[in-house]
Amino acid sequence: MIIAIDGPAASGKGTLAKRLAAHYGYHHLDTGVIYRAVAYALINAGKDLRDEVAAAAAARNLDPRTFDNPAFKSHEVGSAASIVSAIPQVRAALIEFQRQFAAKPPGAVLDGRDIGTVICPDAEVKIFVVADPKIRAHRRTLEALARGEAAEETVILADILARDERDQNRAVAPLKPAKDAYLLDNSHLDIEGGVRAAIDIVEAVRAGRR
Ligand code: DC
């Protein structure tokens, strides 16, 4: 089974996807990491984030062994990832890797922006996670502070809104719910509540109730 979890930055979809994968014993891929890895490679090489040739080359040379690099988690790399991810050649270079991952038995949970719409349009379960931007900014601020980074909530909110705008309005694979996705509003749910709601959706689909 393939479970697609999409949604905007800091919606809580990452934790939810990880927990769902653990619950079902499925593989988990945080697809944001691959765009972050591309952005990080460009930053490190001193290249412009809009350099399409360099970005596409970085996407083709992706090394999954680097995916747990803690530097990828920073806010700066996340914003840079949003910029490089709008380059069509970057997205094209990353499709096959994601589809192969999704096909791993016994199942996979992929979280991102376009999993249900572009990468795995036939996923059995699609969940689109949303949450109030102010609440997302608050959560991101707490996470950044916990990592020891300086974080200003109003700045993070502005960045989240800019990122939503960019991710939703890019020409290729924009952030939007698939027609057959279930909406999960995570604004007022804690982690356990979000996980429970997602499991309920998966179970309902499995039982043919949805
Ligand atoms: O989920 P994240 O914050 O790690 O994602 C960083 C950026 O990567 C996000 O702003 C847009 C891009 N992204 C994407 O375009 N498609 C995905 N499937 C995942 C992330």
py3Dmol code that shows the C-alpha trace and the ligand (Angstrom):
import py3Dmol

protein = """\
ATOM      1  CA  MET A   1       0.000   0.000   0.000  1.00  0.00           C
ATOM      2  CA  ILE A   2       1.135   3.555  -0.738  1.00  0.00           C
ATOM      3  CA  ILE A   3       0.085   6.342   1.603  1.00  0.00           C
ATOM      4  CA  ALA A   4       0.573   9.894   0.292  1.00  0.00           C
ATOM      5  CA  ILE A   5       0.768  12.680   2.855  1.00  0.00           C
ATOM      6  CA  ASP A   6       0.889  16.178   1.414  1.00  0.00           C
ATOM      7  CA  GLY A   7       0.576  19.624   2.896  1.00  0.00           C
ATOM      8  CA  PRO A   8       2.313  22.937   3.488  1.00  0.00           C
ATOM      9  CA  ALA A   9       5.484  23.573   5.474  1.00  0.00           C
ATOM     10  CA  ALA A  10       5.266  22.974   9.225  1.00  0.00           C
ATOM     11  CA  SER A  11       1.794  21.468   9.058  1.00  0.00           C
ATOM     12  CA  GLY A  12       2.933  18.531  11.173  1.00  0.00           C
ATOM     13  CA  LYS A  13       2.712  16.166   8.208  1.00  0.00           C
ATOM     14  CA  GLY A  14       6.316  14.976   8.676  1.00  0.00           C
ATOM     15  CA  THR A  15       5.822  13.614  12.179  1.00  0.00           C
ATOM     16  CA  LEU A  16       2.466  12.229  11.208  1.00  0.00           C
ATOM     17  CA  ALA A  17       3.917  10.387   8.206  1.00  0.00           C
ATOM     18  CA  LYS A  18       6.764   8.954  10.269  1.00  0.00           C
ATOM     19  CA  ARG A  19       4.365   7.719  12.932  1.00  0.00           C
ATOM     20  CA  LEU A  20       1.980   6.227  10.354  1.00  0.00           C
ATOM     21  CA  ALA A  21       4.868   4.352   8.716  1.00  0.00           C
ATOM     22  CA  ALA A  22       5.973   2.981  12.094  1.00  0.00           C
ATOM     23  CA  HIS A  23       2.401   1.956  12.908  1.00  0.00           C
ATOM     24  CA  TYR A  24       2.008  -0.053   9.700  1.00  0.00           C
ATOM     25  CA  GLY A  25       5.633  -1.222   9.401  1.00  0.00           C
ATOM     26  CA  TYR A  26       6.024   0.670   6.103  1.00  0.00           C
ATOM     27  CA  HIS A  27       9.011   2.534   4.670  1.00  0.00           C
ATOM     28  CA  HIS A  28       8.974   6.299   5.090  1.00  0.00           C
ATOM     29  CA  LEU A  29      10.370   8.992   2.811  1.00  0.00           C
ATOM     30  CA  ASP A  30      10.348  12.660   3.737  1.00  0.00           C
ATOM     31  CA  THR A  31      10.548  14.017   0.189  1.00  0.00           C
ATOM     32  CA  GLY A  32      11.317  17.534   1.436  1.00  0.00           C
ATOM     33  CA  VAL A  33      14.766  16.207   2.328  1.00  0.00           C
ATOM     34  CA  ILE A  34      15.624  15.562  -1.295  1.00  0.00           C
ATOM     35  CA  TYR A  35      14.846  19.155  -2.282  1.00  0.00           C
ATOM     36  CA  ARG A  36      16.732  20.333   0.792  1.00  0.00           C
ATOM     37  CA  ALA A  37      19.723  18.220  -0.272  1.00  0.00           C
ATOM     38  CA  VAL A  38      19.715  19.853  -3.706  1.00  0.00           C
ATOM     39  CA  ALA A  39      19.478  23.337  -2.155  1.00  0.00           C
ATOM     40  CA  TYR A  40      22.264  22.550   0.291  1.00  0.00           C
ATOM     41  CA  ALA A  41      24.539  21.342  -2.513  1.00  0.00           C
ATOM     42  CA  LEU A  42      24.025  24.629  -4.384  1.00  0.00           C
ATOM     43  CA  ILE A  43      24.590  26.772  -1.286  1.00  0.00           C
ATOM     44  CA  ASN A  44      27.777  24.821  -0.518  1.00  0.00           C
ATOM     45  CA  ALA A  45      29.061  25.241  -4.051  1.00  0.00           C
ATOM     46  CA  GLY A  46      28.327  28.983  -3.924  1.00  0.00           C
ATOM     47  CA  LYS A  47      25.839  28.684  -6.803  1.00  0.00           C
ATOM     48  CA  ASP A  48      22.753  30.775  -7.403  1.00  0.00           C
ATOM     49  CA  LEU A  49      19.579  28.949  -6.295  1.00  0.00           C
ATOM     50  CA  ARG A  50      18.007  29.775  -9.657  1.00  0.00           C
ATOM     51  CA  ASP A  51      20.870  28.257 -11.643  1.00  0.00           C
ATOM     52  CA  GLU A  52      18.863  25.594 -13.491  1.00  0.00           C
ATOM     53  CA  VAL A  53      21.834  23.700 -14.889  1.00  0.00           C
ATOM     54  CA  ALA A  54      23.630  23.447 -11.547  1.00  0.00           C
ATOM     55  CA  ALA A  55      20.392  22.579  -9.733  1.00  0.00           C
ATOM     56  CA  ALA A  56      19.468  19.824 -12.168  1.00  0.00           C
ATOM     57  CA  ALA A  57      23.003  18.385 -11.910  1.00  0.00           C
ATOM     58  CA  ALA A  58      22.759  18.397  -8.111  1.00  0.00           C
ATOM     59  CA  ALA A  59      19.381  16.624  -8.333  1.00  0.00           C
ATOM     60  CA  ARG A  60      20.811  13.928 -10.618  1.00  0.00           C
ATOM     61  CA  ASN A  61      23.772  13.379  -8.285  1.00  0.00           C
ATOM     62  CA  LEU A  62      21.728  13.050  -5.133  1.00  0.00           C
ATOM     63  CA  ASP A  63      23.216  10.761  -2.485  1.00  0.00           C
ATOM     64  CA  PRO A  64      20.556   9.316  -0.142  1.00  0.00           C
ATOM     65  CA  ARG A  65      23.294   8.560   2.406  1.00  0.00           C
ATOM     66  CA  THR A  66      23.453  12.298   3.154  1.00  0.00           C
ATOM     67  CA  PHE A  67      19.719  12.624   3.884  1.00  0.00           C
ATOM     68  CA  ASP A  68      20.158  12.612   7.650  1.00  0.00           C
ATOM     69  CA  ASN A  69      22.510  15.630   7.581  1.00  0.00           C
ATOM     70  CA  PRO A  70      21.185  17.846  10.439  1.00  0.00           C
ATOM     71  CA  ALA A  71      22.136  20.970   8.448  1.00  0.00           C
ATOM     72  CA  PHE A  72      19.270  20.191   6.023  1.00  0.00           C
ATOM     73  CA  LYS A  73      16.734  20.941   8.751  1.00  0.00           C
ATOM     74  CA  SER A  74      17.486  24.645   9.046  1.00  0.00           C
ATOM     75  CA  HIS A  75      15.009  27.272   8.085  1.00  0.00           C
ATOM     76  CA  GLU A  76      17.404  28.765   5.552  1.00  0.00           C
ATOM     77  CA  VAL A  77      17.819  25.455   3.722  1.00  0.00           C
ATOM     78  CA  GLY A  78      14.016  24.935   3.779  1.00  0.00           C
ATOM     79  CA  SER A  79      13.416  28.279   2.063  1.00  0.00           C
ATOM     80  CA  ALA A  80      16.193  27.564  -0.422  1.00  0.00           C
ATOM     81  CA  ALA A  81      14.579  24.174  -1.121  1.00  0.00           C
ATOM     82  CA  SER A  82      11.315  25.914  -1.941  1.00  0.00           C
ATOM     83  CA  ILE A  83      13.165  27.974  -4.575  1.00  0.00           C
ATOM     84  CA  VAL A  84      15.050  25.088  -6.235  1.00  0.00           C
ATOM     85  CA  SER A  85      11.965  22.870  -6.133  1.00  0.00           C
ATOM     86  CA  ALA A  86      10.202  25.208  -8.568  1.00  0.00           C
ATOM     87  CA  ILE A  87      12.755  24.333 -11.280  1.00  0.00           C
ATOM     88  CA  PRO A  88      11.086  21.773 -13.594  1.00  0.00           C
ATOM     89  CA  GLN A  89      14.355  19.924 -14.414  1.00  0.00           C
ATOM     90  CA  VAL A  90      14.989  19.426 -10.690  1.00  0.00           C
ATOM     91  CA  ARG A  91      11.534  17.906 -10.156  1.00  0.00           C
ATOM     92  CA  ALA A  92      11.880  15.719 -13.257  1.00  0.00           C
ATOM     93  CA  ALA A  93      15.226  14.347 -12.052  1.00  0.00           C
ATOM     94  CA  LEU A  94      13.702  13.314  -8.723  1.00  0.00           C
ATOM     95  CA  ILE A  95      10.511  11.572  -9.871  1.00  0.00           C
ATOM     96  CA  GLU A  96      11.977   8.122 -10.506  1.00  0.00           C
ATOM     97  CA  PHE A  97      13.774   7.942  -7.156  1.00  0.00           C
ATOM     98  CA  GLN A  98      10.516   8.726  -5.337  1.00  0.00           C
ATOM     99  CA  ARG A  99       8.434   6.259  -7.373  1.00  0.00           C
ATOM    100  CA  GLN A 100      10.925   3.455  -6.796  1.00  0.00           C
ATOM    101  CA  PHE A 101      10.862   4.183  -3.096  1.00  0.00           C
ATOM    102  CA  ALA A 102       7.059   4.163  -3.073  1.00  0.00           C
ATOM    103  CA  ALA A 103       7.001   0.717  -4.701  1.00  0.00           C
ATOM    104  CA  LYS A 104       8.975  -0.930  -1.874  1.00  0.00           C
ATOM    105  CA  PRO A 105       7.117  -3.784  -0.238  1.00  0.00           C
ATOM    106  CA  PRO A 106       5.234  -4.084   2.056  1.00  0.00           C
ATOM    107  CA  GLY A 107       4.270  -0.428   1.654  1.00  0.00           C
ATOM    108  CA  ALA A 108       5.467   3.140   1.925  1.00  0.00           C
ATOM    109  CA  VAL A 109       4.435   6.469   3.329  1.00  0.00           C
ATOM    110  CA  LEU A 110       5.764   9.457   1.390  1.00  0.00           C
ATOM    111  CA  ASP A 111       5.286  12.979   2.592  1.00  0.00           C
ATOM    112  CA  GLY A 112       5.679  16.084   0.488  1.00  0.00           C
ATOM    113  CA  ARG A 113       3.762  18.512  -1.681  1.00  0.00           C
ATOM    114  CA  ASP A 114       2.893  16.584  -4.841  1.00  0.00           C
ATOM    115  CA  ILE A 115       2.856  12.932  -3.787  1.00  0.00           C
ATOM    116  CA  GLY A 116      -0.883  12.429  -4.270  1.00  0.00           C
ATOM    117  CA  THR A 117      -1.067  14.581  -7.403  1.00  0.00           C
ATOM    118  CA  VAL A 118       2.116  13.783  -9.378  1.00  0.00           C
ATOM    119  CA  ILE A 119       4.456  11.217  -7.821  1.00  0.00           C
ATOM    120  CA  CYS A 120       1.905   8.581  -6.768  1.00  0.00           C
ATOM    121  CA  PRO A 121      -1.463   9.511  -8.299  1.00  0.00           C
ATOM    122  CA  ASP A 122      -2.610   5.913  -7.695  1.00  0.00           C
ATOM    123  CA  ALA A 123      -1.771   5.886  -3.965  1.00  0.00           C
ATOM    124  CA  GLU A 124      -4.458   3.971  -2.070  1.00  0.00           C
ATOM    125  CA  VAL A 125      -4.665   6.617   0.641  1.00  0.00           C
ATOM    126  CA  LYS A 126      -4.053  10.336   0.205  1.00  0.00           C
ATOM    127  CA  ILE A 127      -4.158  12.723   3.119  1.00  0.00           C
ATOM    128  CA  PHE A 128      -3.733  16.475   2.771  1.00  0.00           C
ATOM    129  CA  VAL A 129      -2.704  18.009   6.075  1.00  0.00           C
ATOM    130  CA  VAL A 130      -3.528  21.647   6.757  1.00  0.00           C
ATOM    131  CA  ALA A 131      -3.054  23.895   9.777  1.00  0.00           C
ATOM    132  CA  ASP A 132      -3.461  27.562  10.577  1.00  0.00           C
ATOM    133  CA  PRO A 133      -0.294  29.443   9.464  1.00  0.00           C
ATOM    134  CA  LYS A 134       0.044  31.148  12.880  1.00  0.00           C
ATOM    135  CA  ILE A 135      -0.008  27.785  14.621  1.00  0.00           C
ATOM    136  CA  ARG A 136       2.518  26.396  12.137  1.00  0.00           C
ATOM    137  CA  ALA A 137       4.797  29.387  12.761  1.00  0.00           C
ATOM    138  CA  HIS A 138       4.538  28.837  16.498  1.00  0.00           C
ATOM    139  CA  ARG A 139       5.456  25.148  16.146  1.00  0.00           C
ATOM    140  CA  ARG A 140       8.397  25.924  13.831  1.00  0.00           C
ATOM    141  CA  THR A 141       9.672  28.554  16.279  1.00  0.00           C
ATOM    142  CA  LEU A 142       9.641  26.077  19.158  1.00  0.00           C
ATOM    143  CA  GLU A 143      11.438  23.475  17.016  1.00  0.00           C
ATOM    144  CA  ALA A 144      14.119  25.968  15.955  1.00  0.00           C
ATOM    145  CA  LEU A 145      14.666  27.100  19.557  1.00  0.00           C
ATOM    146  CA  ALA A 146      14.912  23.463  20.649  1.00  0.00           C
ATOM    147  CA  ARG A 147      17.696  23.002  18.070  1.00  0.00           C
ATOM    148  CA  GLY A 148      19.473  25.998  19.567  1.00  0.00           C
ATOM    149  CA  GLU A 149      18.796  28.273  16.555  1.00  0.00           C
ATOM    150  CA  ALA A 150      17.726  31.886  16.973  1.00  0.00           C
ATOM    151  CA  ALA A 151      14.066  32.150  15.973  1.00  0.00           C
ATOM    152  CA  GLU A 152      11.658  35.075  15.709  1.00  0.00           C
ATOM    153  CA  GLU A 153       8.050  33.971  15.355  1.00  0.00           C
ATOM    154  CA  THR A 154       6.912  36.904  13.187  1.00  0.00           C
ATOM    155  CA  VAL A 155       9.809  36.329  10.789  1.00  0.00           C
ATOM    156  CA  ILE A 156       9.022  32.607  10.617  1.00  0.00           C
ATOM    157  CA  LEU A 157       5.345  33.371   9.935  1.00  0.00           C
ATOM    158  CA  ALA A 158       6.266  35.696   7.068  1.00  0.00           C
ATOM    159  CA  ASP A 159       8.577  33.036   5.688  1.00  0.00           C
ATOM    160  CA  ILE A 160       5.899  30.336   5.951  1.00  0.00           C
ATOM    161  CA  LEU A 161       3.396  32.541   4.099  1.00  0.00           C
ATOM    162  CA  ALA A 162       5.960  33.311   1.381  1.00  0.00           C
ATOM    163  CA  ARG A 163       6.785  29.611   1.100  1.00  0.00           C
ATOM    164  CA  ASP A 164       3.071  28.642   0.838  1.00  0.00           C
ATOM    165  CA  GLU A 165       2.622  31.231  -1.879  1.00  0.00           C
ATOM    166  CA  ARG A 166       5.647  29.955  -3.836  1.00  0.00           C
ATOM    167  CA  ASP A 167       4.785  26.258  -3.380  1.00  0.00           C
ATOM    168  CA  GLN A 168       1.131  26.790  -4.357  1.00  0.00           C
ATOM    169  CA  ASN A 169       1.748  28.963  -7.376  1.00  0.00           C
ATOM    170  CA  ARG A 170       4.676  27.342  -9.147  1.00  0.00           C
ATOM    171  CA  ALA A 171       3.973  26.110 -12.666  1.00  0.00           C
ATOM    172  CA  VAL A 172       5.066  22.504 -12.098  1.00  0.00           C
ATOM    173  CA  ALA A 173       3.517  20.234  -9.434  1.00  0.00           C
ATOM    174  CA  PRO A 174       2.108  23.006  -7.248  1.00  0.00           C
ATOM    175  CA  LEU A 175       1.061  22.284  -3.679  1.00  0.00           C
ATOM    176  CA  LYS A 176      -2.623  21.361  -3.770  1.00  0.00           C
ATOM    177  CA  PRO A 177      -4.799  18.508  -2.557  1.00  0.00           C
ATOM    178  CA  ALA A 178      -5.459  15.663  -4.989  1.00  0.00           C
ATOM    179  CA  LYS A 179      -9.152  15.398  -5.899  1.00  0.00           C
ATOM    180  CA  ASP A 180      -9.398  12.165  -3.909  1.00  0.00           C
ATOM    181  CA  ALA A 181      -7.389  13.338  -0.872  1.00  0.00           C
ATOM    182  CA  TYR A 182      -8.830  13.481   2.637  1.00  0.00           C
ATOM    183  CA  LEU A 183      -8.308  16.792   4.376  1.00  0.00           C
ATOM    184  CA  LEU A 184      -6.897  16.604   7.879  1.00  0.00           C
ATOM    185  CA  ASP A 185      -6.904  19.881   9.810  1.00  0.00           C
ATOM    186  CA  ASN A 186      -4.090  19.588  12.290  1.00  0.00           C
ATOM    187  CA  SER A 187      -4.463  23.070  13.857  1.00  0.00           C
ATOM    188  CA  HIS A 188      -5.953  21.914  17.120  1.00  0.00           C
ATOM    189  CA  LEU A 189      -4.686  18.360  17.326  1.00  0.00           C
ATOM    190  CA  ASP A 190      -1.626  17.296  19.267  1.00  0.00           C
ATOM    191  CA  ILE A 191       0.693  14.706  17.737  1.00  0.00           C
ATOM    192  CA  GLU A 192      -1.284  11.763  19.118  1.00  0.00           C
ATOM    193  CA  GLY A 193      -4.570  13.260  17.915  1.00  0.00           C
ATOM    194  CA  GLY A 194      -3.194  13.808  14.409  1.00  0.00           C
ATOM    195  CA  VAL A 195      -1.813  10.276  14.214  1.00  0.00           C
ATOM    196  CA  ARG A 196      -5.122   8.816  15.420  1.00  0.00           C
ATOM    197  CA  ALA A 197      -7.066  10.838  12.834  1.00  0.00           C
ATOM    198  CA  ALA A 198      -4.730   9.655  10.058  1.00  0.00           C
ATOM    199  CA  ILE A 199      -4.967   5.998  11.153  1.00  0.00           C
ATOM    200  CA  ASP A 200      -8.761   6.331  11.208  1.00  0.00           C
ATOM    201  CA  ILE A 201      -8.665   7.504   7.585  1.00  0.00           C
ATOM    202  CA  VAL A 202      -6.369   4.634   6.517  1.00  0.00           C
ATOM    203  CA  GLU A 203      -8.514   2.070   8.336  1.00  0.00           C
ATOM    204  CA  ALA A 204     -11.701   3.456   6.813  1.00  0.00           C
ATOM    205  CA  VAL A 205     -10.186   3.219   3.325  1.00  0.00           C
ATOM    206  CA  ARG A 206      -8.991  -0.335   3.993  1.00  0.00           C
ATOM    207  CA  ALA A 207     -12.414  -1.352   5.217  1.00  0.00           C
ATOM    208  CA  GLY A 208     -13.984   0.191   2.135  1.00  0.00           C
ATOM    209  CA  ARG A 209     -15.895   2.695   4.229  1.00  0.00           C
ATOM    210  CA  ARG A 210     -14.432   5.707   2.415  1.00  0.00           C
TER     211      ARG A 210
END
"""
ligand_1 = """\
20
DC
O 8.614 19.844 3.654
P 9.903 20.669 3.636
O 9.817 21.926 4.460
O 11.095 19.852 4.008
O 10.099 21.109 2.105
C 11.046 22.061 1.708
C 10.658 22.593 0.340
O 10.839 21.576 -0.639
C 9.207 23.033 0.198
O 9.009 24.368 0.568
C 8.899 22.781 -1.247
C 9.817 21.655 -1.627
N 9.131 20.363 -1.742
C 8.489 20.106 -2.914
O 8.420 20.972 -3.778
N 7.902 18.895 -3.133
C 7.932 17.949 -2.191
N 7.364 16.762 -2.444
C 8.566 18.200 -0.947
C 9.150 19.445 -0.744
"""
view = py3Dmol.view(width=600, height=400)
view.addModel(protein, "pdb")
view.setStyle({"model": 0}, {"cartoon": {"style": "trace"}})
view.addModel(ligand_1, "xyz")
view.setStyle({"model": 1}, {"stick": {}})
view.zoomTo()
view.show()
